Amino acid sequence: MSEETGPDSDRGPGFDPVSFLEEAVQMPSHESPDEMRTFVVDLLDDRGADPAVVADGCVVAEKRSPAPDAGPHLVLNTHLDTVTPHVPFERGPARDGERGAPTGAGDDPDEVIRGRGACDAKGPLAALLNGFLAADPDRGRLTLALTPDEEELSLGAAALTGRLPGTDDRLDGDLYLVGEPTGLDACTAAKGRFQATVELSGTAAHAAEFAGANAVAAAEDALAAIRTFDDGADAHPQLGPPKLTPTVIEGGAATNQVPADCAITVDRRSVPPETAEGFRSSLADAVRESLSGGAGGTGDGGDGGDHSRVDTAVTLTDRESPFLEAFATGPDHELVRAVAAAAREAGDAVGLPGERGGDARPFGAATEASYFAPAPTVVFGPGDLADESGAVAHAEREYVRVREVEAAAAAVERTVASLLGVE
C-alpha cells in the first residue's frame, strides 16, 4: 500500500467508516447539527472534496467525471440531525435482544455501536461518505447532499430541491440514494404522511332546547366519512392501501350548551399518486356528503338537529415545508438492482451470507426521499427502525452492528462504481 493510499491518506481509500461513526455518535446532534456539519465539512475539505454549505445549512460536494453528460447524475443524501434525547456512545458485544447477539452455544457476539444516531442516520452517513470519497467516476456526476433538519421540518431539503418559495433545485439528480436504516435492503417506496383538521362549525344554543346546530353530534357523521374514506381504493403494488386515522378530537365549551365547534385531527399515510392537496379536497367532499346524509352519514346524530346546517372545512396542518408525499421506484429499475446486488455481495464479504440485506422492499417511515421523486430513488443503510425486541431508531436502545456499517460502506462504493463506471 503506497503512502498516498495508506490509512493516514487525505483521500478516500484512507477513510474508515467505523472510526468515523464512533466519533460522530459522540457528537450531540439533537439540538443543533452545527458540530456535525463542521466535522463533515472539515473531513471533506481535508480530502479535497471542496464542500459548500448552502440552502439553509445543507452540505454539498460534487465529483464530475471526464464525461459528465455520458452517464447519470447520482445523488447520495442523508441527514446530520438526530432526535432528542442524546444517547451516549458505547461500543461492545451485542447484548440479548440486539441483532448479532449469540443464538447458540459457542456463538461469538457481533460488535455493535450504541448511541443516538448510530443507525439514524450517522451509520448510513458513514456508508455514503465512504462511497463518495472512494469514487472516481468514469462517466456522469456524483453529488453528496447532506441536510440539517430531516427530523423536524426538512427545510434544508426543501430549499435544496427548490420546493420552498424563492429557491431553485440545486441537485437536479437523475438517481438518488438516501441513507436511512433499512437492514441493508434496497427500499424502493414509502408512504407519505399528511396531517389535517376537519373543522365542524354549528350554532350554539341552550342544551334544553331543540335549537342550534350541534357540531359535536355532527362529528359522528364526519367520523363515518373518515372511516369509509378509502372504501374501494386500490392497494398500491408495493405499499398496499393508504391509511386514514382520526387521532385527536376537541369540541364544546360548556356542559349545558349545544356546541358550536368541533375539530378532528387526522393522520394520513398516503400512497402514490395522492398529493396533500388532493387528499384535503377529497376528504372535504366526503365529510360534506356524510353531513348531508349521504355516504353512510345520517345527517342527524339523534340530537334533533340537522347536520346539513353544520359547516365543514378541511385544512392541512400549517408547516413551512411541503408535506412528505409517497414515492415509489420500480423494483426492476437499474438503481434498485445495483444497490441490492451490491448489498448482497458486501454482506457476503463481511460474513453476513444470506442472513441479511439485498431484498427490494418498501421503507417503513416517511423520509426526505419524498422530495426527490419522481426521480428513481432508493433508501438504503445499516441498522433497523425496529428489531424483534422493539424500537431501535429514535429509541434509548439505538444501535447498529459494526459488520453492517462495513457492509453498507462497501455496498455504496460498489453501487457508485457500477452506475458511474465504464459500461
C-alpha positions as CSV (number, residue, x, y, z in Angstrom):
1,M,0.0,0.0,0.0
2,S,1.5,3.3,-1.1
3,E,1.8,6.3,1.2
4,E,-0.9,8.1,-1.0
5,T,-3.5,5.4,-0.2
6,G,-2.4,4.5,3.4
7,P,-4.6,4.8,6.4
8,D,-3.4,8.4,7.0
9,S,-4.1,9.5,3.4
10,D,-6.1,12.6,2.8
11,R,-8.0,10.7,0.0
12,G,-11.0,8.3,0.1
13,P,-9.1,4.9,0.4
14,G,-7.9,6.1,3.9
15,F,-11.4,6.8,5.2
16,D,-12.6,4.3,7.9
17,P,-16.4,4.4,8.2
18,V,-16.5,2.7,11.5
19,S,-14.0,5.1,13.1
20,F,-16.0,8.0,11.6
21,L,-19.2,6.6,13.2
22,E,-17.6,6.3,16.6
23,E,-16.6,10.0,16.5
24,A,-19.9,11.1,15.0
25,V,-22.1,9.3,17.6
26,Q,-20.3,11.1,20.4
27,M,-21.3,14.5,18.9
28,P,-24.8,15.5,20.1
29,S,-27.0,16.5,17.2
30,H,-30.4,16.6,18.7
31,E,-30.5,20.3,19.4
32,S,-28.3,21.5,16.6
33,P,-26.4,19.9,13.7
34,D,-23.7,22.5,13.7
35,E,-21.0,20.4,15.3
36,M,-21.7,17.5,13.0
37,R,-21.8,19.8,10.0
38,T,-18.4,21.3,10.9
39,F,-17.0,17.8,11.4
40,V,-18.1,16.6,8.0
41,V,-17.2,19.8,6.1
42,D,-13.6,19.6,7.6
43,L,-13.4,15.9,6.7
44,L,-14.4,16.6,3.1
45,D,-12.2,19.6,2.8
46,D,-9.2,17.7,4.1
47,R,-9.8,15.2,1.4
48,G,-10.0,17.7,-1.4
49,A,-13.8,17.4,-1.9
50,D,-14.4,21.2,-1.9
51,P,-17.6,21.1,0.1
52,A,-20.1,24.0,0.2
53,V,-22.7,24.9,2.8
54,V,-25.8,26.1,1.0
55,A,-29.6,26.2,1.3
56,D,-30.3,26.6,5.0
57,G,-27.3,24.6,6.2
58,C,-27.0,21.7,3.7
59,V,-23.6,20.4,2.9
60,V,-23.0,19.7,-0.8
61,A,-19.9,18.3,-2.6
62,E,-19.6,17.0,-6.2
63,K,-17.4,14.8,-8.3
64,R,-17.6,15.2,-12.1
65,S,-16.3,12.5,-14.4
66,P,-14.4,13.4,-17.6
67,A,-17.7,12.7,-19.4
68,P,-20.4,14.3,-17.2
69,D,-23.1,14.0,-19.8
70,A,-22.3,10.4,-20.7
71,G,-23.8,9.0,-17.6
72,P,-26.4,9.7,-14.8
73,H,-26.2,12.3,-12.1
74,L,-26.3,10.2,-8.9
75,V,-27.0,12.0,-5.6
76,L,-26.1,10.5,-2.2
77,N,-28.3,12.0,0.5
78,T,-28.9,11.7,4.2
79,H,-29.2,14.0,7.3
80,L,-27.0,15.3,10.0
81,D,-29.5,15.8,12.8
82,T,-30.9,13.3,15.3
83,V,-33.9,13.2,17.6
84,T,-33.9,14.0,21.3
85,P,-32.6,13.0,23.8
86,H,-29.0,12.4,23.2
87,V,-27.9,8.8,24.0
88,P,-24.3,8.3,24.9
89,F,-21.8,6.4,22.7
90,E,-20.8,2.8,23.6
91,R,-19.1,0.1,21.6
92,G,-19.1,-3.6,22.7
93,P,-20.5,-7.0,22.1
94,A,-24.1,-7.4,21.1
95,R,-26.5,-8.0,24.0
96,D,-29.5,-10.2,24.3
97,G,-32.3,-8.7,22.2
98,E,-29.9,-7.0,19.7
99,R,-29.1,-8.4,16.3
100,G,-25.8,-10.1,16.3
101,A,-26.2,-11.5,19.9
102,P,-25.3,-15.2,20.3
103,T,-28.1,-17.6,19.4
104,G,-26.4,-20.8,20.3
105,A,-23.6,-22.4,22.3
106,G,-20.2,-21.3,21.0
107,D,-21.5,-18.3,19.1
108,D,-19.5,-15.1,19.3
109,P,-21.4,-11.9,19.5
110,D,-21.1,-9.2,16.9
111,E,-19.7,-5.9,17.9
112,V,-22.2,-3.1,18.0
113,I,-22.1,0.7,18.3
114,R,-24.8,2.2,20.5
115,G,-25.9,5.8,20.9
116,R,-28.1,8.4,19.3
117,G,-27.6,8.4,15.6
118,A,-25.9,5.0,15.5
119,C,-28.4,3.9,12.8
120,D,-30.5,7.1,12.3
121,A,-28.6,8.3,10.4
122,K,-24.9,8.5,11.2
123,G,-24.4,4.9,10.3
124,P,-25.9,5.5,6.8
125,L,-23.9,8.8,6.6
126,A,-20.6,6.8,7.2
127,A,-21.5,4.5,4.3
128,L,-22.4,7.3,2.0
129,L,-19.2,9.3,2.8
130,N,-17.2,6.1,2.1
131,G,-18.8,5.7,-1.3
132,F,-18.4,9.4,-2.2
133,L,-14.7,9.6,-1.1
134,A,-13.7,6.4,-2.8
135,A,-15.4,7.3,-6.1
136,D,-13.6,8.1,-9.3
137,P,-16.4,8.3,-11.8
138,D,-15.7,7.5,-15.5
139,R,-19.0,9.0,-16.6
140,G,-21.8,11.1,-15.2
141,R,-21.7,13.0,-11.9
142,L,-21.8,12.2,-8.2
143,T,-23.1,14.6,-5.6
144,L,-23.1,14.2,-1.8
145,A,-26.0,16.2,-0.3
146,L,-26.4,16.3,3.5
147,T,-29.4,18.0,5.1
148,P,-29.6,19.6,8.6
149,D,-33.2,19.1,9.8
150,E,-34.8,15.9,8.5
151,E,-36.1,15.0,11.9
152,E,-38.1,18.3,12.1
153,L,-39.4,20.2,9.1
154,S,-36.9,19.3,6.3
155,L,-36.5,22.9,5.4
156,G,-32.9,22.2,4.2
157,A,-34.0,19.5,1.8
158,A,-37.0,21.6,0.6
159,A,-34.7,24.6,-0.1
160,L,-32.1,22.3,-1.8
161,T,-34.7,20.9,-4.2
162,G,-36.5,24.1,-5.0
163,R,-39.6,23.3,-3.1
164,L,-39.6,26.5,-1.0
165,P,-40.7,29.8,-2.4
166,G,-37.7,31.7,-3.9
167,T,-35.4,28.6,-4.1
168,D,-34.2,26.6,-7.1
169,D,-33.4,22.9,-7.4
170,R,-29.7,22.8,-6.7
171,L,-29.5,19.0,-7.3
172,D,-31.4,18.1,-10.4
173,G,-30.3,14.5,-10.0
174,D,-31.2,11.5,-12.2
175,L,-30.9,8.9,-9.4
176,Y,-31.0,9.3,-5.6
177,L,-29.6,7.0,-2.9
178,V,-30.9,8.1,0.5
179,G,-29.3,6.9,3.7
180,E,-31.6,5.5,6.4
181,P,-31.6,2.3,8.5
182,T,-33.0,-0.4,6.1
183,G,-31.2,-3.5,7.3
184,L,-29.1,-3.4,4.1
185,D,-32.3,-3.8,1.9
186,A,-32.9,-1.6,-1.1
187,C,-36.1,0.2,-0.1
188,T,-38.0,1.3,-3.2
189,A,-41.0,3.1,-1.8
190,A,-42.5,4.7,1.2
191,K,-45.9,6.1,2.2
192,G,-46.3,9.8,2.6
193,R,-47.6,11.5,5.8
194,F,-50.1,14.3,5.8
195,Q,-51.9,15.9,8.8
196,A,-55.2,17.7,8.5
197,T,-58.0,19.0,10.7
198,V,-61.7,18.5,10.0
199,E,-63.4,21.7,11.4
200,L,-67.1,21.5,12.1
201,S,-69.0,24.8,12.7
202,G,-72.5,24.8,14.0
203,T,-74.6,27.2,16.1
204,A,-74.6,27.4,19.9
205,A,-77.9,27.1,21.8
206,H,-79.2,26.1,25.3
207,A,-78.9,22.3,25.7
208,A,-82.6,22.2,26.9
209,E,-83.9,23.4,23.5
210,F,-84.2,21.7,20.2
211,A,-82.3,24.6,18.6
212,G,-78.8,25.4,17.3
213,A,-76.7,23.1,15.2
214,N,-74.6,20.6,17.2
215,A,-71.0,20.4,15.9
216,V,-70.1,17.6,18.3
217,A,-73.0,15.5,17.3
218,A,-72.1,16.1,13.7
219,A,-68.7,14.6,14.4
220,E,-70.5,11.2,14.2
221,D,-71.1,11.7,10.5
222,A,-67.6,13.2,10.0
223,L,-66.0,10.1,11.6
224,A,-68.2,7.9,9.4
225,A,-66.8,9.7,6.4
226,I,-63.2,9.2,7.7
227,R,-63.9,5.5,8.5
228,T,-65.2,4.8,4.9
229,F,-62.9,7.2,3.1
230,D,-60.7,4.5,1.5
231,D,-63.5,2.0,0.8
232,G,-62.9,0.7,-2.7
233,A,-59.4,2.3,-3.0
234,D,-56.9,0.3,-4.9
235,A,-53.9,-1.0,-3.0
236,H,-50.5,0.2,-4.3
237,P,-48.5,-2.7,-5.6
238,Q,-45.6,-2.0,-3.3
239,L,-47.1,0.0,-0.4
240,G,-50.5,-1.6,-0.1
241,P,-53.6,0.5,0.8
242,P,-53.5,4.1,2.2
243,K,-54.5,4.6,5.8
244,L,-56.5,7.4,7.4
245,T,-56.6,7.7,11.2
246,P,-58.5,10.1,13.4
247,T,-56.1,11.0,16.2
248,V,-57.5,14.0,18.2
249,I,-61.0,15.3,18.7
250,E,-61.9,18.6,20.5
251,G,-65.2,20.4,20.9
252,G,-67.7,22.0,23.1
253,A,-67.3,24.9,25.6
254,A,-69.9,24.2,28.4
255,T,-71.8,21.1,29.6
256,N,-75.2,22.7,29.2
257,Q,-74.7,24.2,25.8
258,V,-75.2,22.9,22.2
259,P,-71.6,23.1,21.0
260,A,-70.9,25.3,18.0
261,D,-67.5,24.0,17.2
262,C,-65.7,20.6,16.9
263,A,-62.3,19.7,15.4
264,I,-61.0,16.3,14.4
265,T,-57.3,15.9,13.6
266,V,-56.4,13.1,11.2
267,D,-53.2,11.3,10.2
268,R,-52.9,10.3,6.6
269,R,-50.5,7.7,5.3
270,S,-50.7,8.1,1.5
271,V,-49.7,6.1,-1.5
272,P,-48.9,7.4,-5.0
273,P,-50.2,9.3,-6.8
274,E,-52.1,11.1,-4.0
275,T,-51.0,14.6,-3.2
276,A,-51.6,16.5,0.0
277,E,-54.0,18.9,-1.7
278,G,-55.7,16.1,-3.5
279,F,-56.3,14.4,-0.2
280,R,-57.6,17.5,1.5
281,S,-60.1,18.2,-1.2
282,S,-61.4,14.7,-1.4
283,L,-61.8,14.4,2.4
284,A,-63.7,17.7,2.5
285,D,-66.1,16.4,-0.2
286,A,-66.6,13.2,1.7
287,V,-67.4,14.9,5.0
288,R,-69.8,17.3,3.4
289,E,-71.6,14.4,1.8
290,S,-71.8,12.5,5.0
291,L,-73.2,15.5,6.9
292,S,-76.0,15.8,4.3
293,G,-77.0,12.2,4.9
294,G,-75.0,10.6,2.0
295,A,-72.2,8.0,2.0
296,G,-73.2,6.4,5.3
297,G,-74.0,9.6,7.1
298,T,-77.3,10.2,8.8
299,G,-77.5,13.9,8.6
300,D,-78.9,13.7,12.2
301,G,-76.9,12.2,15.1
302,G,-80.0,11.7,17.2
303,D,-79.7,15.2,18.7
304,G,-82.7,16.6,17.0
305,G,-80.5,18.8,14.8
306,D,-80.0,19.0,11.1
307,H,-76.3,18.3,10.4
308,S,-76.6,19.7,7.0
309,R,-76.6,23.1,8.8
310,V,-73.2,22.3,10.2
311,D,-70.5,23.8,8.0
312,T,-67.3,21.9,7.5
313,A,-63.8,22.7,6.3
314,V,-60.7,20.5,6.0
315,T,-57.4,22.3,6.4
316,L,-53.9,20.8,6.1
317,T,-51.7,21.5,9.2
318,D,-49.6,24.6,8.7
319,R,-46.0,23.9,8.1
320,E,-43.1,25.8,6.4
321,S,-42.0,22.9,4.2
322,P,-44.1,20.7,1.9
323,F,-45.6,17.5,3.3
324,L,-43.6,14.3,2.7
325,E,-45.6,12.6,-0.1
326,A,-45.4,9.0,-1.0
327,F,-42.8,7.8,-3.6
328,A,-42.2,4.6,-5.4
329,T,-39.5,3.3,-7.7
330,G,-40.0,0.2,-9.8
331,P,-38.4,-2.8,-8.2
332,D,-36.7,-3.7,-11.5
333,H,-35.1,-0.3,-12.0
334,E,-31.3,-0.2,-12.6
335,L,-30.7,1.7,-9.4
336,V,-32.6,-0.9,-7.3
337,R,-30.8,-3.8,-9.0
338,A,-27.4,-2.1,-8.4
339,V,-28.0,-1.4,-4.7
340,A,-29.5,-4.8,-4.0
341,A,-26.7,-6.7,-5.8
342,A,-24.0,-4.6,-4.1
343,A,-25.6,-5.2,-0.7
344,R,-25.6,-9.0,-1.1
345,E,-22.0,-9.0,-2.3
346,A,-20.9,-6.8,0.5
347,G,-22.8,-8.8,3.1
348,D,-21.1,-12.0,1.9
349,A,-17.7,-10.3,2.2
350,V,-18.2,-9.3,5.9
351,G,-19.7,-12.6,6.9
352,L,-23.5,-12.0,6.6
353,P,-24.2,-14.5,3.8
354,G,-27.9,-14.9,3.1
355,E,-28.7,-13.6,6.6
356,R,-29.4,-10.0,5.9
357,G,-29.8,-7.4,3.2
358,G,-30.2,-7.3,-0.6
359,D,-34.0,-7.5,-0.8
360,A,-36.1,-4.9,-2.5
361,R,-39.0,-3.7,-0.3
362,P,-40.8,-0.6,0.9
363,F,-39.4,1.5,3.7
364,G,-41.5,1.8,6.9
365,A,-41.3,5.6,7.5
366,A,-41.7,8.9,5.6
367,T,-38.3,10.4,4.6
368,E,-36.9,13.3,2.6
369,A,-36.7,10.8,-0.3
370,S,-40.2,12.2,-1.0
371,Y,-38.6,15.5,-2.2
372,F,-36.5,13.7,-4.8
373,A,-39.4,11.9,-6.5
374,P,-40.4,11.3,-9.3
375,A,-36.7,10.6,-10.0
376,P,-35.8,7.0,-9.2
377,T,-34.9,6.8,-5.5
378,V,-33.7,4.0,-3.2
379,V,-33.5,4.2,0.6
380,F,-30.6,2.2,2.0
381,G,-28.3,1.8,5.0
382,P,-27.2,-0.3,8.0
383,G,-29.3,-0.8,11.1
384,D,-33.1,-1.1,11.8
385,L,-36.1,1.1,12.5
386,A,-37.1,-1.8,14.8
387,D,-36.0,-5.4,15.6
388,E,-37.6,-8.4,17.3
389,S,-37.2,-6.7,20.7
390,G,-38.8,-3.4,19.8
391,A,-37.9,0.1,18.5
392,V,-34.3,0.8,17.6
393,A,-34.2,4.1,15.7
394,H,-35.4,7.0,17.9
395,A,-35.2,4.7,21.0
396,E,-33.0,4.7,24.0
397,R,-31.5,1.4,22.8
398,E,-30.4,2.7,19.4
399,Y,-27.6,0.6,18.0
400,V,-26.0,-0.7,14.8
401,R,-23.8,-3.7,14.1
402,V,-20.2,-2.9,13.1
403,R,-20.3,-5.5,10.3
404,E,-23.4,-3.9,8.8
405,V,-21.7,-0.5,8.7
406,E,-18.8,-2.1,6.9
407,A,-21.1,-3.9,4.5
408,A,-23.1,-0.7,3.8
409,A,-20.0,1.3,3.1
410,A,-18.8,-1.4,0.7
411,A,-22.2,-1.6,-0.9
412,V,-22.4,2.1,-1.6
413,E,-18.9,2.1,-3.1
414,R,-19.9,-0.8,-5.4
415,T,-23.1,0.9,-6.3
416,V,-21.4,4.1,-7.3
417,A,-18.8,2.2,-9.4
418,S,-21.5,0.1,-11.2
419,L,-23.6,3.2,-12.1
420,L,-20.8,5.6,-12.9
421,G,-18.0,3.3,-14.1
422,V,-17.1,2.2,-17.6
423,E,-20.0,0.5,-19.3
